Amino acid sequence: MNTTDINGLLVQMRAAATLAQGRAPTPAAPPIPEVAPPNFSSLLRQSIDAVNQLQQNSAKLSADFERGAVGVDLPEVMVAGQKANISFQAMTQVRNKLVSAYQEIMSMQV
């Protein structure tokens, strides 16, 4: 959540509190912008693309190091590999939680 989102939420909360107390809202309050809800599929796609980019970057650095390319050192290759590995493990855990939640919802009786 960025600062503008937090400020917008704060303005909304103050306006709701004013209305709840029976007072008229202050005219100095800025209009509340309409914010579209986040699209789950696009967030998931962006996350998968980010993990894929880290994997490809790691593979490229490894191949460059193996060829003896100038400017590619071992610590850089190892850090890139660990970033790719950790991000892949995190994505796998998120996938496991999503599958578990889906299975739980499907097993509910309606």
QUIRAGI-V563027 format. One line per field, one symbol per residue. burial: I if it has 24 or more other C-alpha atoms within 12 Angstrom, else O. Layout:
# QUIRAGI-V563027
burial: ???
This chain:
# QUIRAGI-V563027
burial: OOOOOOOOOOOOOOIOOOOOOOOOOOOOOOOOOOOOOOOOOOOOOOOOOOIOOIIOIIIOIIOOOOOOOOOOOOOOIOOIIOIIOOIIOOOOOOOOOOOOOOOOOOOOOO
